[in-house]
């Protein structure tokens, strides 16, 4: 009888030991303010008291049937507590982002934010009187929102941005979409979002290597894409490929227009090489504007398109290259890009072309541009590949600041970008000439990632804008800027 009681006691103790971690985990992942937890914790204390009684009576060699009944009761109570705790909503704070999830994972909810504060100074050359690049500071992005899944096969994203490009806005919808993921690898998205339009375009704002995307890629993405763009898209995405086609209209932030723009934005990416040392990504994209927006009611309203951009440091809203309005029927843009990692080295480059079909009987203009960049991680980290966006993430420090011997991740960077918005610039506009300017920018800098959610980016830019037909309007400047960023 004594051996039997001892066996029962050991079994009960084992049940307790195996159940305790699950109970502790459930208690850790459920808000303490939930009154249901208080009830379960009280039940747990009661079971612990009964266990103490079992132990005391065992030490007294109590062979009574009541002791066996008490042991069986304790085991069933522990199992019931575990089951009930496992049914509670799970919460987490991974990397500082508050998340909630139902036990079966069918519903999730995560808060997100991105704050970027820029400060910069321009040392200007002999610029024309109407160009004064603004030294100062601004909140480039101040985004707050939430993402998650619903009914397992649906996902959503809503992000509001209170920042701006030089002049603060009152706030606008940055992203707001609903997506169906139940037919993987295919997905379907509707709402306001940035349709995939290339590697530089798809790189998250939180993972940008420089303060801004290059002028040529920014022009390309804003033709019919970029954040806040209303549309629908279908895509196929795997570990090494992404193919996407989107039908888009206007941006949420666009001024009112009669008959919104209609366009197709497409992209195809392939991770051609993927091993522990090397990753090489190839990318091609095409955008075609089927119809430009009417600026006035009526079938003969004015239809124009404008290519415009700034100095790749967005302290203010200054635009350094600008074609002005072009009477346009259709616009087609295509581009090719590539990116690769080799240990701590990272490189990326791209070429873009823009073709305009005029409505008037004038020559159809075309524009072009390209860029190339390289970075080197001084602390040895590698830029990881993100298959969901077919782009590369920023560095994640192997030894965050504050850890044993940790100084975060450090990398140096260099970039050259060119955009040419001239088309027979010496010819009068009435005869079809376009004098938008040629911009060349050299950029050097340093990035520091103290932790995975904080980054400081220092940039030096040499900016040169030339106008063949009007040298007096040329622009030259040197700029230095610092970005402080936190992303959750």
C-alpha positions, 0 to 999 in steps of 0.5 A, a space after each residue: 500500500 505504501 508503494 502504491 501511495 508513493 507512486 500516486 504521489 509521484 504521478 501527481 507531482 509530475 503532473 504539477 511540474 509539467 503543468 506549471 510552466 504552461 500556467 506560468 506562460 499563460 499568466 505572463 501572456 494575459 493582461 493581469 487586469 482580466 478578472 478571470 485570471 484572478 479567479 484562476 489564480 485563486 483556484 491555483 492557490 487552493 490546489 497548492 494548499 491541497 498539495 501541501 496537505 497531500 505532502 504532509 499526510 504522505 509524510 505521516 504514511 496516511 493510507 486513507 482512500 481520501 488521500 487518493 481521491 484528493 490526489 486525483 482531484 488535484 490532477 484534474 483541477 490542474 488540467 482544467 486550469 491549464 485548458 482555461 488559461 490556454 483559451 485566453 487571448 495571448 499578448 506580447 511585446 516583441 521588439 516593443 510592438 504590442 500584439 494580441 492573438 487568439 489561441 487558434 491564431 485566427 485573429 491577430 492585432 498589432 500596433 505599429 509606429 514609425 517616427 523619423 526626425 530629420 535635421 539638415 543644413 544646406 551650403 548653397 552655391 550661386 543659385 538663382 534668386 528663386 531657389 533657397 534650400 531650407 536648412 532646418 528640421 522636420 518630422 519626415 514621418 510620424 506614423 501610427 497604425 495597426 496590422 493583423 489578420 482576421 478569420 485566418 485568411 484575411 489580413 489588414 493594415 491601417 496606418 495614419 501619417 502625421 509627418 510630411 515633406 518639409 511642411 507638416 500636414 494635419 494627417 492623412 491615410 498612408 495605408 488602408 487595405 484589406 487582403 485575402 491570403 486564402 489561396 497562397 501563393 496568390 493574394 488579393 488586396 484592395 484599398 489604399 497602399 503602395 503597389 509593388 513597383 521595384 526594389 527601391 520602392 518596396 524597401 520599407 521607409 524604416 529600412 531606407 539606407 539613405 534619408 530618401 529614395 533616389 529621385 529617379 525611383 521616387 518619380 517612377 513610383 509616384 506616376 501611379 504608385 507610392 503610399 496612399 494610392 487607391 487601387 486593387 492588386 493581385 500577386 503571387 509571392 514565394 520564398 524566391 519570387 514575387 509577381 504583382 499586377 495592380 490597377 490604380 487610381 488617384 492618391 488619397 491626398 490628391 486634389 479633387 479631379 474629374 475622372 480619376 487617373 487609371 493605370 496599371 503597375 506591374 513588377 516581377 522579382 526573382 532571387 536568382 542566388 540564395 545561400 548562406 554567403 550570397 543573395 542576388 535579386 533581379 527585378 523588372 517593373 512596368 507602369 502604364 497610365 491608361 488615362 490621365 485625370 481630367 482637371 475640369 469637367 467635360 470630355 475635352 478637359 485638360 489632361 496633363 502630366 508633370 515629372 518633378 522631384 527634389 534634392 533627396 533631402 526632404 527638409 522642405 518642399 523645394 523641387 530642383 527638377 521639374 518638367 512643368 505640365 505636359 499635355 499628355 494622353 498616356 505615360 509609360 515607365 519601365 525600369 530594371 533593378 538588381 541588389 545583392 549581399 555578400 557577407 557585410 557588403 551590400 549593393 543595389 542599382 537601377 535604370 528607369 525610362 519614362 515615355 510620354 504620349 502627347 495629345 498635341 501633334 508634337 514630338 513625344 518626349 522621353 526621360 531617364 535616370 539611374 542610380 547605384 549604391 553600396 554599403 559595408 557593415 563595419 560590425 559584420 552584420 548582413 542585410 537580410 532578405 524579405 520575401 514578402 516585399 522582395 527587398 532587403 531589410 536594414 541591419 539588425 545588430 548582433 550585439 545591441 548597445 547595452 549588451 555585453 560588449 555591444 555597440 550596435 551595428 555600424 555601416 558606411 554607405 555611398 550612392 550616386 543618382 542621376 535623373 534627366 528631365 530634359 528633352 530637346 531642352 534648347 527647343 522652345 516648349 511650343 515646338 515640343 522642347 522640355 527643360 526639366 533639368 539634369 540632376 546628379 547627386 553624390 551621397 556619403 554617410 554612416 548608419 548606426 543601429 543601437 538596437 533593432 528598432 532605433 537608427 541614426 543616419 548621417 548623410 552628406 550630399 553634393 547636389 548639382 542641377 544643370 539646365 543646358 538652355 538656361 545656365 543661370 537657373 543651375 543649382 549647386 549645394 552641399 548638404 548634411 543631414 541627420 535622421 533619428 528614427 524609432 520603429 515599432 
